[in-house]
Amino acid sequence: MDEIQTTEAAVESAQDRIQLLLREIGQIHPRLQERLSHALNKFPLDISRKRAANDDLLAMTIEASLVKVSFMRAQALGMLYDHRSSQNPELTMRGALKGAYAKLQAEEREMEEEECKLDRELTEYQTLLDMVDGGGRGGFRQIVADFARVEKELEECKKDLRRLGWTREDS
C-alpha cells in the first residue's frame, strides 16, 4: 500500500515537474526567437568573417536548443498522455481522455434530444394556451363567452314566458 502511495506521489511529482517545464518552455521559446531576431538584425551586413561564423554558430546553437526543447516537450507530452496504470497496464491517460470525451459527446446528444423534446412540449403548451386565451381570435374564451350569453338569454326568455303565463316547469 505504501509502495502504491509512493508511486502515485512520484507520478504526481513528475507530472507537476513536466507541467512546470512545459510552462517554462512556452515562456522561453518566444523570448529566444525574439533575441535571435534582434541579434541578427542588430549587426550590420558587412561584419567580419569571424563574427559571421560566430553568429552562425550561435544561431545553430539556438536552433539546436529549440530542437532539444521541442523534443523535451514531446517527451513530456508522451509521458503525460501515455502514462499507464500500475494496477492495469492497459489503462492509459489517452484512453481515459477518449472515454471521457465519448461520454461527454453522448451526454451532449442526450441534451440535444431533450432540448428538442422540451421545445416540442413548449410549442404544444403555447398552442393550448393560445386556444384557451383565444389570442384575440376566438377560441375557448369565445366559446365560454357565447355559452354564458346563451344561458343569460335563456333565463331571460324563461322569465318572459312565465310573465306571459307559460307554466311548464321543465323548461
C-alpha positions in Angstrom: 0.0 0.0 0.0 2.9 2.3 0.9 4.6 1.5 -2.4 1.4 2.5 -4.3 1.2 5.8 -2.5 4.9 6.4 -3.0 4.5 5.6 -6.7 1.4 7.8 -7.0 3.3 10.6 -5.2 6.2 10.2 -7.6 3.9 10.2 -10.6 2.2 13.4 -9.4 5.5 15.0 -8.7 6.7 14.0 -12.2 3.5 15.4 -13.8 3.9 18.6 -11.8 7.5 18.9 -12.9 6.5 18.2 -16.6 3.8 20.8 -16.5 6.3 23.3 -14.9 8.8 22.5 -17.7 6.2 22.9 -20.4 5.2 26.4 -19.0 8.9 27.4 -18.8 9.5 26.1 -22.4 6.4 28.0 -23.5 7.8 31.2 -22.0 11.4 30.8 -23.0 10.8 29.8 -26.7 9.3 33.2 -27.8 12.0 35.1 -25.9 14.8 33.1 -27.6 13.2 33.6 -31.0 12.9 37.4 -30.3 16.5 37.6 -29.1 17.8 35.7 -32.1 15.9 38.0 -34.5 17.1 41.1 -32.6 20.7 39.9 -32.5 20.7 39.1 -36.2 19.2 42.4 -37.1 21.5 44.4 -34.8 24.7 43.7 -36.5 25.5 45.3 -39.9 25.7 43.1 -43.0 29.4 43.9 -43.6 30.8 42.3 -40.4 33.9 40.2 -40.4 34.0 36.6 -41.3 34.9 35.6 -37.8 31.9 37.4 -36.4 29.7 36.0 -39.1 30.9 32.5 -38.3 30.4 33.1 -34.6 26.9 34.4 -35.3 26.1 31.3 -37.4 27.4 29.1 -34.6 25.2 31.0 -32.1 22.2 30.7 -34.4 22.8 26.9 -34.8 23.2 26.5 -31.1 20.0 28.3 -30.5 18.2 26.3 -33.2 19.7 23.1 -31.6 18.4 24.3 -28.2 15.0 24.9 -29.7 15.0 21.4 -31.2 16.0 20.0 -27.8 13.3 22.0 -26.1 10.7 20.7 -28.7 12.0 17.2 -28.1 11.7 17.6 -24.3 8.2 19.0 -24.8 7.2 16.0 -27.0 8.7 13.6 -24.3 6.8 15.4 -21.6 3.5 15.1 -23.5 4.3 11.5 -24.2 4.9 10.8 -20.6 1.7 12.6 -19.6 -0.6 11.1 -22.2 0.9 7.6 -22.4 1.1 7.1 -18.6 -0.1 3.7 -17.7 -1.8 2.5 -14.5 0.4 0.3 -12.4 -2.5 -1.9 -11.5 -3.8 -2.3 -15.0 -1.2 -1.5 -17.7 -3.8 -1.5 -20.5 -5.3 1.7 -19.0 -3.7 4.8 -20.3 -4.3 8.5 -19.8 -5.1 8.7 -23.6 -7.7 6.0 -23.2 -9.2 7.8 -20.2 -9.4 11.0 -22.1 -11.0 9.3 -25.1 -13.6 7.6 -22.8 -14.4 10.9 -21.1 -14.8 12.6 -24.4 -17.1 9.9 -25.7 -19.2 10.2 -22.6 -19.4 14.0 -23.0 -20.5 13.6 -26.6 -23.2 11.1 -25.6 -24.4 13.5 -22.9 -24.4 16.3 -25.5 -26.6 14.2 -27.8 -29.0 13.3 -25.0 -29.2 17.0 -24.0 -29.9 18.0 -27.6 -32.7 15.3 -27.8 -34.1 16.6 -24.5 -34.0 20.1 -25.8 -35.9 19.2 -28.9 -38.5 17.3 -26.8 -38.9 20.3 -24.5 -39.2 22.6 -27.4 -42.0 20.5 -28.8 -43.7 20.4 -25.5 -43.4 24.2 -25.1 -44.9 24.6 -28.6 -47.8 22.3 -27.7 -48.4 24.2 -24.4 -48.2 27.5 -26.2 -50.8 26.2 -28.8 -53.0 25.1 -25.9 -52.7 28.5 -24.2 -53.5 30.3 -27.4 -56.6 28.2 -27.7 -57.6 28.8 -24.1 -56.8 32.5 -24.2 -58.2 32.9 -27.7 -55.2 35.0 -28.7 -57.7 37.7 -29.8 -59.2 35.3 -32.4 -61.9 33.5 -30.5 -61.1 30.0 -29.3 -62.1 28.6 -25.9 -62.6 32.1 -24.4 -65.1 32.9 -27.2 -66.9 29.6 -26.6 -67.2 30.3 -22.8 -68.4 33.9 -23.5 -71.0 32.6 -26.1 -72.2 29.9 -23.7 -72.6 32.4 -20.8 -74.5 34.8 -23.2 -76.8 32.0 -24.3 -77.5 30.9 -20.7 -78.3 34.5 -19.8 -80.7 34.9 -22.7 -82.3 31.6 -22.0 -83.1 32.7 -18.4 -84.5 36.0 -19.7 -86.7 34.1 -22.2 -88.0 31.8 -19.4 -88.8 34.9 -17.3 -90.6 36.4 -20.2 -92.6 33.2 -20.8 -93.6 32.9 -17.1 -94.8 36.5 -17.2 -96.9 35.6 -20.3 -98.4 32.7 -18.5 -96.3 29.8 -19.5 -96.3 27.4 -16.6 -94.4 24.4 -17.7 -91.9 23.6 -15.0 -89.4 21.6 -17.1 -88.4 24.5 -19.3 
